[in-house]
Amino acid sequence: MLSTDTHGAPHSGGAAHPHDGDAIVEVEQELLGALLTMPDAFPAVVGLVTPEHFAEPIHARIFAAIEARQTAGAPANPATLAVDLGSDWLQPLEGLGMTLGQYIARLATAPAPAVMIRPHARDVRDSGALRLLSGAVAEATTTGGMPGDQLTRIFTAVDEARALVVEREGARRAAGEVSGALVERVNAARMGEPIETGATSGWPALDALMGGWRPGQLVVIAGRPGMGKTTVGTSSAWQSAAAGNPGLFFSHELGEEDWSARVLADMATCRGEAIHYASVRRANLMDRQMSRLLEADARLKTLPLYADFSSRLSVAQIKARVLATKRSLAAKGEQLRTVYIDYLKYLTATDRYKGNRVYEIGEITAGLRAMAKEMGVCVVLLAQLNRGVEARDDKRPQLSDLRESGDIEADADVVLFVFREEYYLTREAEGKDCKPETLARLDQVRGTVELIAAKNRNGATSSVTLEVDIAASAVRDPSKEGVH
């Protein structure tokens, strides 16, 4: 617990190591003191420490106030925090015999030396990760349950702790350095060298519109149930990997066998004969189909495509697993290019906005966009649209259909809507009052899916039409191999 020394300055008492409970409190105090008294200190801790790293909740609160001021480009010191905190400045702190304002003022009297700011920040960060791990182990071993469940909880905490200590340094670069790199690439392209683009989506028509799955981007693929979001995701993932782009697919909706059945059916489908994934699951295949399935399986084993079937992951857990995959690939001289997540509904947020799903979704999408930039990958996030689409005569999705779902539209670099007109026309055709023009239109759009680029931060908003066989989980560009 916090205490004060003979001069009234807060301290924690003597401890042997900065990660011991009392000693880390003193480290936190000295770090906050430096941030309150040295105007140039804050940039040194950016990317190293966040409020959740602090052991003492009051320290987390003070750091958050400092961070808010610094992010806004304003000075952070006891005087300015007094304005920001308002009446809270006079809040008594239990056990310390002083108010919050007095405590902040005392922190400013005992700052860490400038040379110790970054080491202190690392100690605070690492201590936060250790607390997370120790708490998870204690909870897993005291709450009981099957050993496998206990291990799952511990492994989840390990993932979160690993993400907690990832440093986000090196983001600040001179503008001339950034522009110079761009000019070099442009000049090289003019001299005939191939220009690097994003990983292929698997469909040249979509790549021409978007430039492929670009590193650092968050691409949201959204649609109503039955439109084929998962089909688009799995088909893109293996086709992109087949073109040499390593990818990681988080399948929260489908289990291992269902996901594998879809991918293999898609890979085994060729012009003239489709293999339905339901037939694969039921082992209802003819000899030639089984032969093609075995060929697809052998090919899939050679592709740089990885799948994770864990459920209810947080952004921190996903980030830790993406980082582990990046490092594993880097050891082999390869680079992770794409991360697919199926789908948004199954991701968990922190407790910050507990009970407010709109804010939780905003927290998740902001975290995924930050991860895409930090990791240099394209994150392809599948999401379900609300029922508002069904109430309109024109069922094509619009950006307004996303605006009740947190900050998805704002955070996404690209929003692609999946639209199968065939799905709705088939339902109309089954009605008693079906019109001849409905049947004619159904024949025109049968076996097609429209990908509508409603938002494209670096390109035009348009759409592409691809061939699809939902039963085979197959999507093809008509300019390449067809589905049927």
C-alpha positions as CSV (number, residue, x, y, z in Angstrom):
1,M,0.0,0.0,0.0
2,L,1.0,3.6,-0.4
3,S,2.7,5.3,2.5
4,T,4.7,8.5,3.1
5,D,8.2,9.1,4.3
6,T,9.3,11.4,7.1
7,H,9.2,14.4,4.7
8,G,5.6,13.6,3.6
9,A,6.6,12.4,0.2
10,P,4.7,9.3,-0.9
11,H,6.7,6.1,-1.2
12,S,6.3,2.4,-0.9
13,G,9.0,1.2,1.4
14,G,12.2,-0.7,0.6
15,A,11.9,-3.7,-1.7
16,A,14.6,-5.8,-3.3
17,H,13.5,-5.7,-6.9
18,P,11.4,-3.3,-9.0
19,H,8.9,-6.1,-9.8
20,D,8.2,-6.8,-6.1
21,G,4.8,-5.3,-5.0
22,D,6.0,-2.4,-2.9
23,A,9.0,-1.5,-5.0
24,I,7.0,-1.1,-8.3
25,V,4.8,1.4,-6.5
26,E,7.8,3.6,-5.9
27,V,9.0,3.2,-9.5
28,E,5.5,4.3,-10.6
29,Q,5.7,7.3,-8.3
30,E,9.1,8.4,-9.7
31,L,8.0,7.9,-13.3
32,L,4.9,10.0,-12.7
33,G,7.0,12.6,-11.0
34,A,9.2,12.8,-14.0
35,L,6.3,13.1,-16.4
36,L,4.8,15.9,-14.3
37,T,8.0,18.0,-14.1
38,M,9.9,17.3,-17.4
39,P,8.0,18.6,-20.5
40,D,10.0,16.4,-22.9
41,A,9.7,13.2,-20.8
42,F,6.4,11.9,-22.2
43,P,7.6,11.0,-25.7
44,A,10.1,8.7,-24.1
45,V,7.4,6.4,-22.7
46,V,5.0,6.4,-25.7
47,G,4.6,2.9,-26.9
48,L,6.0,1.5,-23.6
49,V,3.5,2.1,-21.0
50,T,-0.3,2.5,-20.8
51,P,-2.7,3.1,-17.8
52,E,-3.4,-0.7,-17.5
53,H,0.3,-1.4,-16.7
54,F,0.2,0.5,-13.4
55,A,-0.2,-1.5,-10.1
56,E,-1.9,1.3,-8.2
57,P,-5.3,2.4,-9.7
58,I,-4.6,6.0,-8.6
59,H,-1.4,6.0,-10.6
60,A,-3.2,4.6,-13.6
61,R,-5.7,7.5,-13.3
62,I,-2.9,10.1,-13.0
63,F,-1.1,8.7,-16.0
64,A,-4.3,8.7,-18.1
65,A,-4.8,12.4,-17.2
66,I,-1.1,13.1,-18.2
67,E,-1.5,11.1,-21.5
68,A,-4.8,12.9,-22.4
69,R,-3.0,16.3,-22.0
70,Q,0.1,15.3,-23.9
71,T,-1.9,13.7,-26.7
72,A,-3.7,17.0,-27.1
73,G,-0.4,18.9,-27.3
74,A,-0.9,20.6,-23.9
75,P,1.5,20.6,-21.0
76,A,0.9,18.2,-18.1
77,N,1.9,19.4,-14.6
78,P,0.1,19.7,-11.2
79,A,-1.4,23.1,-12.2
80,T,-2.9,21.9,-15.4
81,L,-4.1,18.6,-13.9
82,A,-5.9,20.6,-11.2
83,V,-8.0,22.2,-13.9
84,D,-8.7,18.8,-15.7
85,L,-9.6,16.9,-12.5
86,G,-11.9,19.6,-11.1
87,S,-13.5,18.6,-7.8
88,D,-11.6,15.3,-7.9
89,W,-8.5,17.3,-7.1
90,L,-9.8,17.7,-3.5
91,Q,-10.7,14.0,-3.2
92,P,-9.2,12.5,0.0
93,L,-7.0,9.5,-0.5
94,E,-7.7,6.8,2.1
95,G,-4.7,5.9,4.3
96,L,-2.5,8.7,3.1
97,G,-3.9,11.7,4.9
98,M,-3.9,13.9,1.9
99,T,-6.0,14.8,-1.1
100,L,-5.5,13.7,-4.7
101,G,-4.2,17.1,-5.5
102,Q,-1.7,17.1,-2.7
103,Y,-0.5,13.6,-3.7
104,I,0.1,14.8,-7.3
105,A,2.0,17.8,-6.0
106,R,4.2,15.5,-3.8
107,L,4.9,13.2,-6.8
108,A,6.3,16.2,-8.6
109,T,8.9,16.7,-5.8
110,A,10.5,13.3,-6.3
111,P,10.9,12.6,-10.0
112,A,13.0,9.9,-11.6
113,P,16.3,11.2,-13.2
114,A,15.9,11.7,-17.0
115,V,18.2,8.8,-17.7
116,M,15.8,6.4,-15.7
117,I,12.6,7.4,-17.4
118,R,12.6,4.6,-20.0
119,P,13.9,1.9,-17.7
120,H,11.2,2.9,-15.2
121,A,8.6,2.7,-17.9
122,R,9.8,-0.8,-18.9
123,D,9.7,-1.9,-15.3
124,V,6.1,-0.7,-14.9
125,R,5.1,-2.4,-18.2
126,D,6.8,-5.7,-17.3
127,S,5.3,-5.6,-13.8
128,G,1.8,-5.3,-15.3
129,A,2.4,-8.4,-17.4
130,L,3.6,-10.3,-14.4
131,R,0.6,-9.4,-12.3
132,L,-1.7,-10.5,-15.1
133,L,0.1,-13.9,-15.3
134,S,0.2,-14.5,-11.6
135,G,-3.4,-13.5,-11.2
136,A,-4.5,-15.9,-13.9
137,V,-2.5,-18.8,-12.4
138,A,-3.9,-18.1,-9.0
139,E,-7.5,-17.9,-10.3
140,A,-7.1,-21.0,-12.4
141,T,-5.7,-23.1,-9.5
142,T,-8.2,-21.9,-6.9
143,T,-11.5,-21.9,-8.8
144,G,-11.2,-25.5,-9.8
145,G,-12.5,-27.1,-13.0
146,M,-10.9,-29.6,-15.3
147,P,-7.1,-29.3,-15.8
148,G,-7.7,-28.6,-19.4
149,D,-9.9,-25.6,-18.6
150,Q,-7.4,-24.3,-16.1
151,L,-4.6,-24.5,-18.7
152,T,-6.7,-22.7,-21.2
153,R,-7.2,-19.8,-18.8
154,I,-3.5,-19.7,-18.1
155,F,-2.5,-19.8,-21.8
156,T,-5.0,-17.0,-22.5
157,A,-3.3,-14.9,-19.9
158,V,0.1,-15.7,-21.4
159,D,-1.2,-14.4,-24.8
160,E,-2.5,-11.2,-23.1
161,A,0.7,-10.7,-21.2
162,R,2.8,-11.1,-24.3
163,A,0.8,-8.5,-26.1
164,L,1.1,-6.2,-23.1
165,V,4.9,-6.1,-23.3
166,V,5.1,-5.5,-27.1
167,E,6.9,-2.2,-27.6
168,R,5.4,0.1,-30.1
169,E,8.5,2.2,-30.7
170,G,10.0,3.7,-33.8
171,A,6.7,5.1,-35.1
172,R,8.0,8.7,-35.3
173,R,10.1,9.4,-38.5
174,A,11.2,12.5,-40.3
175,A,8.7,13.5,-43.0
176,G,11.6,13.7,-45.6
177,E,12.6,10.2,-44.7
178,V,9.1,8.8,-45.4
179,S,8.7,10.8,-48.7
180,G,12.2,9.8,-49.8
181,A,11.3,6.2,-49.6
182,L,8.2,6.7,-51.6
183,V,10.1,8.6,-54.3
184,E,12.6,5.9,-54.6
185,R,9.9,3.3,-55.1
186,V,8.2,5.4,-57.8
187,N,11.4,6.0,-59.6
188,A,12.3,2.3,-59.5
189,A,8.9,1.5,-61.0
190,R,9.4,4.0,-63.8
191,M,12.8,2.3,-64.6
192,G,10.9,-1.0,-65.0
193,E,11.3,-2.6,-61.6
194,P,8.1,-4.2,-60.3
195,I,6.3,-2.1,-57.8
196,E,5.2,-3.8,-54.6
197,T,1.5,-3.9,-54.0
198,G,-0.7,-5.5,-51.4
199,A,-1.2,-9.3,-51.2
200,T,-3.7,-10.5,-53.8
201,S,-7.3,-11.0,-52.6
202,G,-7.4,-13.9,-55.0
203,W,-9.5,-12.0,-57.6
204,P,-7.8,-9.7,-60.1
205,A,-10.9,-7.6,-60.6
206,L,-11.0,-6.7,-56.9
207,D,-7.2,-6.2,-56.8
208,A,-7.5,-3.7,-59.7
209,L,-10.0,-1.7,-57.6
210,M,-8.2,-1.8,-54.3
211,G,-4.6,-2.7,-54.9
212,G,-4.9,-6.0,-53.1
213,W,-4.9,-6.5,-49.3
214,R,-2.5,-3.7,-48.4
215,P,-0.3,-3.9,-45.3
216,G,-1.5,-1.6,-42.4
217,Q,-5.1,-1.6,-43.6
218,L,-8.2,-2.8,-41.9
219,V,-10.6,-4.2,-44.4
220,V,-14.2,-4.9,-43.3
221,I,-16.2,-7.4,-45.3
222,A,-19.8,-7.1,-44.1
223,G,-23.2,-8.6,-45.1
224,R,-26.4,-10.1,-44.0
225,P,-26.6,-13.8,-43.1
226,G,-26.8,-15.9,-46.3
227,M,-24.7,-13.5,-48.4
228,G,-21.6,-15.6,-48.2
229,K,-19.2,-13.6,-45.9
230,T,-17.4,-16.7,-44.7
231,T,-17.2,-18.1,-48.2
232,V,-15.6,-14.9,-49.4
233,G,-13.2,-15.0,-46.5
234,T,-12.0,-18.6,-46.8
235,S,-11.8,-18.5,-50.6
236,S,-9.7,-15.3,-50.5
237,A,-7.5,-16.7,-47.8
238,W,-6.4,-19.9,-49.6
239,Q,-6.1,-18.2,-53.0
240,S,-4.0,-15.4,-51.6
241,A,-1.8,-18.0,-49.8
242,A,-1.5,-19.9,-53.1
243,A,-0.1,-16.8,-54.7
244,G,2.7,-16.8,-52.1
245,N,1.2,-14.5,-49.4
246,P,1.3,-16.1,-45.9
247,G,-1.9,-15.7,-44.0
248,L,-3.5,-16.4,-40.6
249,F,-7.2,-17.2,-40.4
250,F,-9.1,-16.8,-37.1
251,S,-12.2,-19.0,-37.4
252,H,-14.5,-18.2,-34.5
253,E,-17.6,-19.3,-36.4
254,L,-16.5,-22.6,-37.9
255,G,-14.8,-25.5,-36.2
256,E,-11.8,-27.3,-37.6
257,E,-13.7,-29.9,-39.7
258,D,-16.3,-27.4,-41.1
259,W,-13.6,-24.9,-42.0
260,S,-11.4,-27.6,-43.6
261,A,-14.4,-29.0,-45.5
262,R,-15.1,-25.6,-47.0
263,V,-11.5,-24.8,-48.0
264,L,-10.9,-28.3,-49.5
265,A,-14.3,-28.3,-51.4
266,D,-13.4,-24.8,-52.8
267,M,-9.9,-25.9,-53.8
268,A,-11.2,-29.2,-55.4
269,T,-14.0,-27.4,-57.3
270,C,-13.2,-26.7,-61.0
271,R,-15.1,-25.7,-64.1
272,G,-17.5,-28.4,-65.0
273,E,-18.0,-30.0,-61.5
274,A,-18.3,-28.5,-58.1
275,I,-17.7,-30.4,-54.9
276,H,-20.1,-29.4,-52.1
277,Y,-18.6,-29.1,-48.6
278,A,-21.6,-30.8,-47.2
279,S,-20.7,-33.9,-49.3
280,V,-17.2,-33.7,-48.0
281,R,-18.5,-33.7,-44.4
282,R,-20.8,-36.6,-45.1
283,A,-18.1,-38.5,-47.0
284,N,-20.6,-38.7,-49.9
285,L,-18.1,-38.5,-52.8
286,M,-17.6,-40.3,-56.0
287,D,-14.1,-41.8,-56.8
288,R,-13.1,-38.9,-59.1
289,Q,-14.3,-36.4,-56.5
290,M,-12.3,-38.1,-53.8
291,S,-9.3,-38.1,-56.0
292,R,-9.6,-34.3,-56.4
293,L,-10.2,-33.9,-52.7
294,L,-6.9,-35.7,-51.9
295,E,-5.1,-33.5,-54.4
296,A,-6.5,-30.4,-52.8
297,D,-5.5,-31.7,-49.3
298,A,-1.9,-32.3,-50.6
299,R,-1.8,-28.8,-52.0
300,L,-3.2,-27.1,-48.9
301,K,-0.5,-28.7,-46.9
302,T,2.1,-26.8,-49.0
303,L,0.4,-23.4,-48.6
304,P,1.6,-20.8,-46.1
305,L,-1.9,-20.6,-44.5
306,Y,-2.5,-21.0,-40.8
307,A,-5.7,-21.3,-38.9
308,D,-6.7,-20.6,-35.3
309,F,-10.0,-22.0,-34.0
310,S,-10.0,-20.5,-30.5
311,S,-13.2,-18.9,-29.4
312,R,-14.0,-15.5,-27.8
313,L,-10.5,-14.0,-28.2
314,S,-9.7,-10.4,-27.3
315,V,-7.7,-8.0,-29.5
316,A,-4.8,-8.5,-27.1
317,Q,-4.9,-12.2,-27.6
318,I,-5.2,-12.0,-31.4
319,K,-2.3,-9.5,-31.4
320,A,-0.1,-11.9,-29.4
321,R,-0.9,-14.8,-31.8
322,V,-0.3,-12.7,-34.8
323,L,3.1,-11.6,-33.4
324,A,4.0,-15.3,-32.7
325,T,3.1,-16.2,-36.3
326,K,5.1,-13.3,-37.6
327,R,8.2,-14.4,-35.7
328,S,7.8,-18.0,-36.7
329,L,7.5,-17.0,-40.4
330,A,10.4,-14.5,-40.1
331,A,12.6,-17.4,-38.8
332,K,12.0,-19.1,-42.2
333,G,12.6,-15.9,-44.2
334,E,8.8,-15.3,-44.8
335,Q,6.5,-12.4,-44.0
336,L,3.0,-12.6,-42.7
337,R,0.8,-10.6,-45.1
338,T,-2.9,-11.2,-44.2
339,V,-4.9,-11.8,-41.0
340,Y,-8.6,-12.9,-41.5
341,I,-11.0,-12.8,-38.6
342,D,-14.4,-14.5,-38.9
343,Y,-16.1,-12.7,-37.3
344,L,-16.5,-9.5,-35.3
345,K,-19.4,-10.8,-33.2
346,Y,-17.2,-13.3,-31.5
347,L,-14.5,-10.9,-30.4
348,T,-14.4,-9.8,-26.8
349,A,-13.7,-6.3,-25.5
350,T,-12.1,-5.2,-22.2
351,D,-14.3,-4.2,-19.2
352,R,-13.9,-0.5,-20.0
353,Y,-17.3,-0.3,-21.8
354,K,-18.8,-3.4,-20.3
355,G,-22.5,-3.6,-21.2
356,N,-22.3,-1.0,-24.1
357,R,-21.8,-3.1,-27.2
358,V,-21.5,-0.1,-29.5
359,Y,-18.5,1.3,-27.6
360,E,-17.1,-2.2,-27.2
361,I,-17.2,-2.7,-31.0
362,G,-15.5,0.7,-31.4
363,E,-12.7,-0.4,-29.0
364,I,-12.3,-3.7,-31.0
365,T,-12.1,-2.1,-34.4
366,A,-9.7,0.6,-33.3
367,G,-7.5,-2.1,-31.7
368,L,-7.5,-4.1,-34.9
369,R,-6.6,-1.1,-37.1
370,A,-3.8,-0.2,-34.7
371,M,-2.6,-3.8,-34.9
372,A,-2.6,-3.8,-38.7
373,K,-0.4,-0.7,-38.8
374,E,1.9,-1.9,-36.0
375,M,2.3,-5.4,-37.4
376,G,2.4,-4.4,-41.1
377,V,-0.4,-6.8,-42.1
378,C,-3.7,-6.4,-43.7
379,V,-6.5,-7.3,-41.3
380,V,-9.6,-8.6,-43.1
381,L,-12.5,-8.5,-40.6
382,L,-15.8,-10.2,-41.4
383,A,-18.9,-8.5,-39.9
384,Q,-22.7,-9.0,-39.9
385,L,-25.0,-6.1,-40.9
386,N,-28.1,-5.3,-38.9
387,R,-31.7,-6.1,-40.1
388,G,-32.3,-2.7,-41.5
389,V,-31.2,-4.0,-44.9
390,E,-34.2,-6.4,-45.0
391,A,-36.7,-3.5,-44.7
392,R,-35.7,-1.8,-47.9
393,D,-36.8,-2.7,-51.5
394,D,-33.2,-2.4,-52.6
395,K,-31.4,-4.9,-50.5
396,R,-27.9,-3.6,-51.4
397,P,-26.1,-2.6,-48.2
398,Q,-25.2,1.0,-47.6
399,L,-22.6,2.6,-45.2
400,S,-25.5,3.7,-43.1
401,D,-26.2,0.1,-42.2
402,L,-22.9,0.1,-40.3
403,R,-23.4,3.4,-38.4
404,E,-25.3,1.7,-35.5
405,S,-22.4,-0.7,-35.0
406,G,-19.7,1.3,-33.2
407,D,-16.9,3.0,-35.2
408,I,-16.6,0.3,-37.9
409,E,-16.9,2.7,-40.8
410,A,-14.6,5.2,-39.3
411,D,-11.9,2.7,-38.4
412,A,-12.0,0.7,-41.6
413,D,-9.7,1.7,-44.5
414,V,-12.0,-0.4,-46.8
415,V,-15.6,-1.5,-46.4
416,L,-16.7,-4.3,-48.8
417,F,-20.3,-5.3,-48.7
418,V,-21.1,-8.9,-49.8
419,F,-24.4,-8.9,-51.8
420,R,-26.0,-11.9,-53.5
421,E,-29.1,-10.7,-55.3
422,E,-29.9,-14.4,-56.2
423,Y,-30.6,-15.0,-52.5
424,Y,-33.5,-12.5,-52.4
425,L,-34.8,-13.2,-55.8
426,T,-35.0,-17.0,-55.1
427,R,-37.2,-16.2,-52.1
428,E,-39.4,-14.0,-54.3
429,A,-39.6,-16.7,-56.9
430,E,-41.0,-19.1,-54.4
431,G,-44.0,-16.8,-53.7
432,K,-47.4,-17.0,-55.3
433,D,-47.2,-13.6,-56.9
434,C,-43.8,-14.0,-58.6
435,K,-43.5,-11.9,-61.7
436,P,-41.8,-13.0,-65.0
437,E,-39.2,-10.2,-64.8
438,T,-38.2,-11.6,-61.4
439,L,-37.5,-15.0,-62.9
440,A,-35.6,-13.3,-65.8
441,R,-33.5,-11.3,-63.4
442,L,-32.8,-14.4,-61.3
443,D,-31.4,-16.2,-64.3
444,Q,-29.1,-13.2,-64.9
445,V,-27.6,-13.1,-61.4
446,R,-27.6,-16.8,-60.6
447,G,-24.2,-18.0,-59.4
448,T,-22.8,-14.5,-58.8
449,V,-21.8,-12.4,-55.8
450,E,-21.3,-8.6,-55.9
451,L,-18.5,-7.1,-53.7
452,I,-19.4,-3.5,-53.2
453,A,-16.5,-1.2,-52.2
454,A,-18.6,1.4,-50.2
455,K,-15.5,2.9,-48.7
456,N,-12.0,2.8,-50.2
457,R,-9.6,5.1,-48.5
458,N,-7.1,4.9,-51.3
459,G,-9.2,4.3,-54.4
460,A,-12.6,4.5,-56.1
461,T,-15.9,3.3,-54.6
462,S,-17.2,0.8,-57.1
463,S,-18.1,-2.9,-57.2
464,V,-17.0,-6.1,-58.8
465,T,-19.0,-9.2,-59.7
466,L,-17.5,-12.6,-59.1
467,E,-18.8,-16.1,-59.7
468,V,-19.8,-18.1,-56.6
469,D,-21.0,-21.5,-55.6
470,I,-22.2,-21.2,-52.0
471,A,-22.5,-25.0,-51.6
472,A,-18.9,-25.5,-52.7
473,S,-17.8,-22.4,-50.7
474,A,-16.1,-21.3,-53.9
475,V,-15.6,-17.8,-55.3
476,R,-13.8,-17.1,-58.6
477,D,-13.0,-14.2,-60.8
478,P,-14.6,-14.8,-64.2
479,S,-11.4,-13.7,-65.9
480,K,-9.7,-16.7,-64.3
481,E,-11.0,-20.2,-63.7
482,G,-14.8,-20.3,-63.4
483,V,-16.7,-22.2,-60.7
484,H,-18.9,-24.3,-62.8
